[in-house]
Amino acid sequence: MIKPPPFDRSKKIGIVALAGPMDSAKVLEGELYLRELGYDVLVAPSCFECSRYLAGNSDEDRALDLKMMFSDDEVGAILNMRGGYGSNRILPYLTGFDFTRYPKPFIGYSDITYMHIYLNQCFGLTTYHGPMINDLVKNDPLTTGSFIKTALNGGPLTLRSVDFQSIAGGTVSGISIGGNLSMICSTLGTGVEIDTCGKILFLEEVNEEPYSVDRLLMQLVHAGKIRDCAGIILGDFSGEDRDEITKTIKDILLPFNKTIATNIPAGHTMPNLTIPLGVYCELDAVANEIRFL
């Protein structure tokens, strides 16, 4: 895996819109917040454009913005504007672009999961499952601090006092991969199908009914993705009936006898901790820690 160098403060944070649109005022609010933190910012044109339920004027334009931000030497990190839907639509316009020539922190979550898996598996790049504009402007200290320390500074990360739902051995390890459960399932049967073999699988989801979480997890079960992984990290699973969602997750995952870390505040939640993807990860159920190296 290729880990990007720490963010150079002399460079800019580039903001891209790969999925859904956002009100221009909110984009400018996010730009101002980053500038108040001391960062220079470059906002891609698609962030201020909209075509139906997608940002930008076209899929090709959103892809062009992404390639521009990666290849621009003045841009040192790339922050996604928001999720929604649309990341999978830009892949045909990325053909032939070698992302390995321009390793830099790439941050986002939700629909951006598709891009994380694409960059992790197809190019061996480390990326960061972390906050986007709507999250950062809430000025939550833990969210912003984790974003800066983990994604921009790029150091090792240790999460302590972690709850483990299931324990299979003292410590399990592997390369971290994953993100939003729905988006992970949408990769199945495609050229970007998630490979969980020997890896630590990170999962989170938002506003899904218990039966829907059941269906999504069973899709991963039938595809062999739960069987193949070395361990599991469960981020936030929000919904009206959290207790039933938790019971559903346990019923499906516990029989696989995996080491499962749970209740990690990452995903569609606040605070929203930044989780490195594509790095060596250890689930230590003895010390109740998760270590990303």
N, C-alpha and C positions, 0 to 999 in steps of 0.2 A: 504494500500500500504506500502511496505517496502522500505524506503529510505536508500541508502547506507551511511555509515559514510564518513566524509571528507577524502580525500586522505592523507595518512600518508607519509611524505616526505622520511621516511626511507625505504619505499617499492618501487617497480618498476612499471612502466607503461608497461603493456603487449600489444603487437601489434599482432592482429590476422587477417587472411585473410579468410573471410567467403564467398566471392563471386568471383569477377574477379581477374585476375593476375595483377602484376605490375612489371616493370623493377627493377631488384635488386638494381641498382644504386639509384633509387628514394627511395626505402625502406631504404637504408643506409643513404641517405640524410635526411629522416625524423627522423631516429634514432639519427643522429648527432644533428639535430635541438633541439630535446627534451633534449638531454644531455647538450647542450649549455644553455638551460633554467634551468638546475640544476637537472634534473630528471634522475634516473637510468632506464634503458630500457631492456626489454626482448622481443625478436622478435621470434614469432612462426615459426617452420620450413616451414609451408605451404606458408609463405610470399615469399619464394625463389624458389617455385616450381610451375609448370604450367601443366595443362592437358587441351588441346584445349582452350576454352574460360573461363576456371575455374582456380582458384588458387589451389595449392596443387596437390597431386597425385590422390586424391579421395575425395568424399564427406565425407567419414568416417574419413579421416585424418583431414579435416578442423573442423569437429565436435569434434574430439579428442583434437585438439589444444584449442578450446574454453573451453572445460571441464577442461583441464589442467590449463588454465589461471584463471578460476574461483576458482578452488580448491587449487591453490598454495598460501600458506600464505604469500609468499614474494611478490606477485603481489597485488597492491592496487587499480589499475584501469585498464580497458581494452579499448584500442583504436582500432577501425577497420582501416585496411590498406586502403581500397577503397570499392566502390560499384560495379556497373556492373550488374552481375547476379550470383545467386547461393545460396543465404541464405536459400531459401525454401527447397533446396535439402538436407540440413544437419539435418532437424528435425527428421527423423526416427532414427538417430544415437544419439539423445539426450534423448530418452526414458529412464526413470528411474533415470535420473540425477536430483537431487534436488537443483535448483539454489538458493532457499531461504536460504540454509545453508551458502552461500557465497555472501552476498550482497556487491557489489562494483560498482563504476561508470562504465557504459558501454556506449561508445560514437561512433556515426556514423550516416550516413543518406543515402538517395537514396535507394539502394537495401536492406540496413540494416533495413529499415522500417519493413520488415517482422519479423525480430528478436525483434524489439522494441515491436510490438504488441504481439508476442509470450511471451516475458518476462513480459510485463505489465499485460496481461490478464490471462495467465496460472499460473504465479507465484506471481503476485502482486508486482513485482519489479519496482521501479522507474528507468528509463533510460534517456539518454540524446541524443537528436537529435542535433548533432554538427559536427565540422570539423574532417576530416581525414588527412592522411599524405599530399596529394597534396595541401590541403588548408593551413595547418599549415606552410609548408615550404615557402609559399609566404610571411610570416612574416608580415602579416597585424595586426596592434596593436589591433583593435577592435575584430577581430576573435580570436586571441590568448588570449587576456584579458578575453573575454567572456568564452572561453574554461576553463581557469584556475579558474575564479571566480565561474562559475555556475556548471561545471561538477566536477572539482577536489575539490574545497572548499565547494561546496554543499550548499551555503547559499540561502536565498530567493532572487528572481529576480523580479525587477520591470522594465518594459519597458514603458517609458514616451513619451509624444507627439505622441501618436498613432492615425492614421487615422481610423475612423470608417465608413464603407460603408453603414451600415444599423444599426438602433438602435431599439431594442425591450426592453424597460425598461432601467433603469439607470445602473444596474449592473447585470450580469448573471455569474454563477459560476458552476464549476464541475471539475471532474478529466480530465486532459489533455491527449489526445491520438492522434495518427495520424502519419503523415510524408509524403512521396512521394505518390502522387495521384495514379499513375499507380500501385504501389506496394500494396496500400490499396485495390484497386479493385481486385488485384490478390488473396486476402485473402477470397473473397466472395465465399460461398459455400464450404469452407474448415473448418477444425477443429480449425483454427486460425482466423476465420472470425471476423472482427473488430466489436466491440460493442460500438456504439456511444450514447446509451441511457443516457440522462442527462449529457453528457460529453462535454468538449470543444474540438472541432475537429480542428486539425492543418493540413493544406494542402499546398503542394508545388509541382512544376513540372518544367521540363526542356525540351526545344527543341521539344515541341509538337505543331502541327498545331492547329489552333482554333477549327476545327471540331473534332480533337482528344480529346482536353480538354472537348469539349461539350459531346462527347460520354462517357468519363470517369465519368464526373460529373452526367450525366443522369443515369449511372449505379448505382451510389450511391443513386440518387433520387429514382429509381425504387426499390432498396433494402431497402428503408426506413431509410437510414443512415443520410440523411440531415434532414428529419422530426424529427428524434429522438434526435438529438444533442441539447445541451443547447445553444451553440454559436459556432462561427467559427473564426479561425485565419488563414489568408491567408499569406503565406510566398511568396517567389519569384516565379513567373511564367515567365520564360524566353522563348523567341521565336522570330522569325523574325517579327511577327506582334503583338507586345505587346498590341496595342490599341484594336485590334480585339479580342484578348484573354481576355482582361479586360471586354470588352462589353459582351462577351460570358458568363463569370463568373457572371456578374451582372444579365444578363437576366435569368439565371437559379436559382441563389441563392436568389435574393432579394424578390421574391414572397413568400418565406418561413418566412419572417418577423423575422429573427434571428438577434441577435447582431453580427455583422461581423467586426472584426479588419482586416485591410489590409495593404499592403506594408511593411510587416515585413522582414528585411534583413536576411532571414534564408533559407537555402536550397542550390541549385546550384548557389551560388552567392558569391560576395565578397564585403563587409564583410559578413561572415557567422556566425551569432549569435547562441549560444547554447540555445536550448529550452528544458526544462525539460518535460518529458512525464511520466504520472503516478503520478502527484502531483495535489494538489488542486489549481485551477486556477480561477482568477476573471477577467472578462472583464468589465472594468469600463468606460462606454461611457461618463460619466459626467466629470471625471477627465482626460479622454483620456489616460488611463493607462491599462496595462495588468500586473497582479500580480501573480507570481508563488510562492506558499508558501511551 
